[in-house]
Amino acid sequence: MAKVEIRSESCKSCQYCIKFCPKGVLAVGDKVNAKGYEYVVPVKMDACTGCAICARMCPDAAIEVYKEEQKNV
């Protein structure tokens, strides 16, 4: 399981993260940040593999990806 966090105030909606996500996890949301940009939000978190391509492509370092370890019981 992975978690994507997007700092909405840092996002300028360049959409590189959306274009390069192999699983279509991200999309432009309908809310606007203080700079007037409709920022990116995760829409299909269950599809996220934690590859972090979105974070590497973001020119403003607005994305962090956390990969949760699965515990064997």
C-alpha positions as CSV (number, residue, x, y, z in Angstrom):
1,M,0.0,0.0,0.0
2,A,1.3,3.5,-0.8
3,K,0.3,7.0,0.1
4,V,0.7,10.1,-2.0
5,E,0.7,13.5,-0.3
6,I,0.5,16.7,-2.4
7,R,1.2,20.1,-0.9
8,S,-1.6,21.9,-2.6
9,E,-0.1,25.4,-2.0
10,S,3.1,24.3,-3.9
11,C,1.3,22.8,-6.9
12,K,1.1,24.9,-10.0
13,S,-0.9,22.4,-12.0
14,C,1.8,21.6,-14.6
15,Q,0.3,18.1,-14.7
16,Y,3.7,16.3,-15.2
17,C,2.7,14.0,-12.4
18,I,-0.5,13.1,-14.1
19,K,1.1,12.5,-17.4
20,F,3.8,10.2,-16.1
21,C,1.9,8.2,-13.5
22,P,1.7,4.7,-15.0
23,K,-1.5,3.9,-13.0
24,G,-3.6,7.1,-13.4
25,V,-3.6,7.8,-9.7
26,L,-3.7,11.6,-10.0
27,A,-6.0,14.1,-11.5
28,V,-6.6,17.9,-11.4
29,G,-9.0,18.7,-8.6
30,D,-11.7,21.2,-8.5
31,K,-10.4,23.4,-5.7
32,V,-8.0,26.3,-6.2
33,N,-4.9,27.1,-4.1
34,A,-3.9,30.6,-2.9
35,K,-1.9,31.2,-6.2
36,G,-5.1,30.5,-8.3
37,Y,-4.1,27.0,-9.5
38,E,-6.4,24.0,-9.5
39,Y,-4.1,21.6,-7.8
40,V,-3.6,17.9,-8.4
41,V,-5.2,15.4,-6.1
42,P,-5.0,11.6,-5.8
43,V,-8.1,10.0,-7.2
44,K,-7.3,6.3,-7.4
45,M,-5.0,5.6,-4.4
46,D,-5.8,1.9,-4.5
47,A,-4.0,1.7,-7.8
48,C,-0.8,3.4,-6.5
49,T,2.2,1.1,-6.4
50,G,4.5,3.7,-4.7
51,C,6.8,4.0,-7.6
52,A,7.2,7.8,-6.9
53,I,7.5,8.8,-10.5
54,C,5.1,11.6,-9.8
55,A,7.3,13.0,-7.0
56,R,10.4,12.8,-9.2
57,M,8.6,14.6,-12.1
58,C,7.3,17.4,-10.0
59,P,9.4,20.6,-10.6
60,D,8.2,22.1,-7.4
61,A,8.8,19.1,-5.1
62,A,5.1,19.3,-4.1
63,I,4.6,15.5,-3.9
64,E,5.8,12.9,-1.4
65,V,5.2,9.2,-1.7
66,Y,5.2,6.9,1.3
67,K,5.3,3.2,0.8
68,E,3.8,1.3,3.8
69,E,5.4,-2.0,4.7
70,Q,3.1,-5.0,4.8
71,K,3.5,-7.0,8.0
72,N,3.3,-10.7,7.8
73,V,1.1,-12.1,10.5
